[in-house]
């Protein structure tokens, strides 16, 4: 937004406030000033002169020889302008002056006659396109004076970078309101409370799309004469970089800059039926040629301004070529409207047409300011173009009631800003920028935001206004005095991170699947009709048919991962996932969301990296079981003692429908069932499309997080060597290997440090109903180096205890 300092002062007296100080104030108000620069500094050396005499050039028919008084000097200047004459006040460029375009003036001979300078036209000064004659100044301007000073061009240009939420400041009056408010000056706005009187019988207005055009006003002016604008009007537009067109168009541009309300002038005699119809395109209306002579395609949702037959403008963006004001125009219909900002923004983007009007309409103009802006324009047009405004006009207003008042608390203002203000002081600040206020009580103010402030929606917005007008630099810098309380740590979230780390270190890869799965998996997993996992949260608009419900198990997603890996010849995989399930909760609109952890194992035990001294081995139930034990150990959950989590054979009636009973384990903590481990049935895998053995585990992670973890105490590193002994014990097939380990570790042998299972074997050499469990037992003393005899005695006692306890025997081969 560009404006000049002198223009702003017409609405907000700023005596004693320099342009630089004003720029600082606006920036502190949140209106960032991009630049402050003197206007037309390149014209500073030009002076005024009086043409004393003008006669023909002796050697050229189209040139004149002039005597020009410049202060006390009298100069001879050759001029080619047809309008030069005695008595004219002109702009003179003396030798040594540089004009715009880097044109340097010097004494020279023109057709044999010396010329001591140049009498300038508007084009030569960079003030317009007119070069048909020299620029004529007012007769009361003295000769030899500064042209800048007496032309009104000596001013300061200020440019503000506006944010989208402040459309009210896309006008000189809007900026003046802010400047007046911060300096406690009185804002002066012409035609503030204008209303149209009566109605017009010369034309009609029909709004067929009131949701896109809530307000449309029109006024007819007859007997106008289209021509160049007077200098004061041209000067104002030139100062901010706008090219003057003609007196009527220049007035609409000037008022748009003043009020922020775009206007449009139609040649009334070019409007068919003397009608204005605001509507969207009809059948067959597929393109439109605007004032820029470009033909553009229309879409059905674009808003148009039409006469009785055809479109004459794209609403809020640009008028049409067929109805533009020209030199032959004698009657002008002036438009002032409020259009839907979203509609204008979409249309402008789609057409690739950004104009000063669309810039303002798409941000939101003041719907209450349409008439004031139009009446200001009517007055100026009658002043500069003659003519008579028809009494009354048409104002089609389809707006509903505006937003109600907001409540502003004095205590809340003090709390947020850290300064003490009473209700009277706050009201004084807000009313300085025309925000209506009523004090309800000592702590409450009822605030009615004006229609031009679309950004004031809540109490916090009003408190921001108080801060702006107080001055951010006036608010003391103090640290807030508050009691800081840290939220409790999310235990489950921390354990989830720990579990991911543990499983990654154990050779598992983490999968992160969609929470959407196929309801068809219920049948593939052989879930019973009454199984709670068949109750799903359905997706209203599923992405695909295979993602129509929220998951009640992590296994479907993991099985699809395994299937995809096998399809791409990745024959070995260990995957796990930690995620939420979504189980409908009776009596609640929201599902229950427990966290589960599940994993699948398939293929080579070593993942395709088989060590040289090992034959290829497929994963089995012990790998799945070991994965669970590794997880539990990593979470520091008890695996031994009275409170231990146990992996025990599953009761036949509790085996998962998709699991093989012979390989089914239950994970239990006392009476609680935490999950299952096992092998997935071959027929289930066949239905899914997997031809390999797949082992799984599926645990209630939320339940695991409720179990008190074991406290680990520091144990000094041993300084004496250990001794290992291996034994293979033949025991009944129903004896869990873990029970053997427990017995070893709980024995009275103080030298036992550790016991590990390294092999379990079943076969003909062992006998029916029997199995071989191979253990590595580690012995160590904390006080000395063990002798062979000490180890053998302890080992013999331990072997005897195991055989007696489990009815076993040492394996002979």
Buried (B, 14 or more C-beta within 10 A) or exposed (E): BBBBBBBBBBBBBBEEBEBEEBBBBBBBBBBBBEEBEEBBEBBBBBBBBBBBBBEEBEEBEEBBBBBBBBEEBBBEBBBBBEEBBEEBBBBBBBBEBEBEEEEEBEEEEBEEBEBBBBBBBBBBBBBBEBEEBBBBBEEEBEBBBBBBEBBBBBBBBBBBEBEEBBBBBBBBBBBBBBBBBBBEBEBBBBBEEBEBEEEBEBBBBEBEBBEBBBBBBBBBBBEBEBEBBEBEBBBBBBBBEBEBBBBBBBBBBBBBBBBBBBBBBBBBEBBEEBBBBBBBBEEEBEEBEBBEEEEBEBEEEBBBBBBEEBBBBBBBBBBBBBBBBEEEBBBBBBBBBBBBBEBBBBBBEBBEBEBEBBBBBBBBBBBBBBBBBBBBBBBBBBEBBBBEBBEBBBBBBEEEEEEEBBBBBBEBBBEBBBBEBEBEBBBBBBEBBBBEBEBEEEBBBBBBBBBBBBBBEEBEBBBBBBBBBBEEEEEEEEEEEEEEEEEEEEEBEEBBEBBBEBBEEBBBBBBEBEBBBBBBBBEBBBBEEEBEBBBBBEBEEBEEEBBBBBBBBBBBBBBBBBBEBBEEEBEBBBBBBBBBBBBBEEEEEEBEBBBBBBBBBBBBBBBEEBEEEEEEEBBBBBBBBBBBBBBBBBBBBBBBEEEBBBBEBBEEEEBBEBBBBEBBBBBBBEEEBBBBBBBBBBEBBEBBBBEBBBBBBBBBBBBBBEBEEBEEEEEEEEEEEBBEBEBBBBBEEEBBBBEBBBBBBEBEBEBBBBBEBEEEBEEEEBEEEBBBBBBBBBBBBEEEEBEEEBBBEBBEEBBEBBBEBBEBBEBEE
